[in-house]
Amino acid sequence: MGEHQISIDVISKNLIFLDKDFNSRNQVLEHIALEALKNEYITNKEDFLQAILAREEEISTAIGYLIAIPHGKTDAAKRPFIAFMRLNKEIAWEANQDEPVKLIFLIGVPESEYVKLHLKFISQLSKKLLDEDFRNKLLKQADTENVYQQLTSIEI
């Protein structure tokens, strides 16, 4: 099976947020969930957030390099999507942790497709994020279009 780029259905310009001012993980997740609801990627904001936060309780999704990849499986997700947010300033992802975060990739996948897609998304995204040039570009891209082009270039 040949590799292909992340589908444009999975990454939407409507779910790319640049240079936002939030002070906590919950504010970030709340904002992304609200936008995902408005754009019809999820059916219920509370159920979606509950699944994401339940996953965070198991283990933090802050992975280093200023990155967090929150995710959860829930039927509140209508279809697979990846949202991206770049913050103006670093925040502590967990209250009791010094792992700063500035780049957030939120992965939403319906429960029925979770096993198939979730690990594929996370492994390919994580691989790409090990590339310092890729991370630096994400930190510096001037507009949504450039970030969108960069994210849709990831092969899955």
ZITANOR-V518644 format. One line per field, one symbol per residue. phi: phi as a letter, one per 40 degrees, with the letter a starting at -180 (. if undefined). psi: psi as a letter, one per 40 degrees, with the letter a starting at -180 (. if undefined). A space follows every 10 residues. Layout:
BEGIN
phi->???
psi->???
END
This chain:
BEGIN
phi->.ccbcdcccc bbccbbbbfc bbbadccccd cccccccdcg cbcacccccc ccccccccac ccbgfgbbbc aabaccccac abbbbbccbc bccbdcbccc bbbbbcbbbc dcbdcccdcc dcccccdccc cccccccccb dcaddccdcc cccccb
psi->hiiiihiedd hidefhhhfi gieidddddd ddddddddef didhdddddd ddddddddii eheiffiigi iihiedhdih ihihhhidii ihdidfiehi hdhhhhhhhi ddeddddddd ddddddddee hdddddddde hdiddddddd deehh.
END
